[in-house]
Amino acid sequence: MKTLLFLVLAMGFHLTAGAQGRYQVSGDGMEVVDSKTNLVWSRCAVGMEYKNNRCTGTIEPLTHQLAVLRAAQVNAATGKPWRLPTVKELLSIASLTLADVTANTAAIDPKAFPDTPPGRFWSSTPAGAHYFLRVDFVDGTAGESTSSSPTAIRLVRNP
């Protein structure tokens, strides 16, 4: 019941996420600033690398515990305070209108976040003992998964 209520409330956060002009790409193409939320996002999912205007490679599915550790590793390597986003933050970049299951297109702005695989991404938001909320970029919805489920991550930070 708690998850259903959350999903209903969250719907308002992702219906307009594909709005044109809200994303500013950094000079090196590695980060995206969202003018609506003032958050800085990694342009590619963890495991992928940005080059030649694309995110190449494959995602690195991790358990929730390993996802938190991976964010800390990226922090240490870059000197920037990267972290897992909250479910509200992650839903803010999801877009129901951009999803196309038949074309294997993720529910996210493809110009700001190129080559994002349509799949589940962890949030930092707990949903009970051993469960965390995640956003499914197949259709832009949120749900919960057991923390041991290997899931993709996209890191975020405050400016």
DAJO-V575544 format. One record per run of one state. SS is the DSSP state (H for helix, E for strand, L for the rest). FROM is the first residue (numbers start at 1). LEN is the number of residues. If there is no record, write none. Layout:
BEGIN
{{SS;FROM;LEN} {SS;FROM;LEN}}
END
This chain:
BEGIN
{{L;1;1} {H;2;13} {L;15;8} {E;23;3} {L;26;5} {E;31;4} {L;35;4} {E;39;4} {L;43;5} {E;48;4} {L;52;2} {E;54;4} {L;58;4} {E;62;1} {L;63;1} {H;64;15} {L;79;4} {E;83;2} {L;85;2} {H;87;6} {L;93;1} {E;94;1} {L;95;1} {H;96;3} {L;99;1} {E;100;1} {H;101;3} {L;104;1} {E;105;1} {L;106;2} {E;108;1} {L;109;11} {E;120;7} {L;127;4} {E;131;6} {L;137;4} {E;141;6} {L;147;4} {E;151;2} {L;153;2} {E;155;4} {L;159;1}}
END
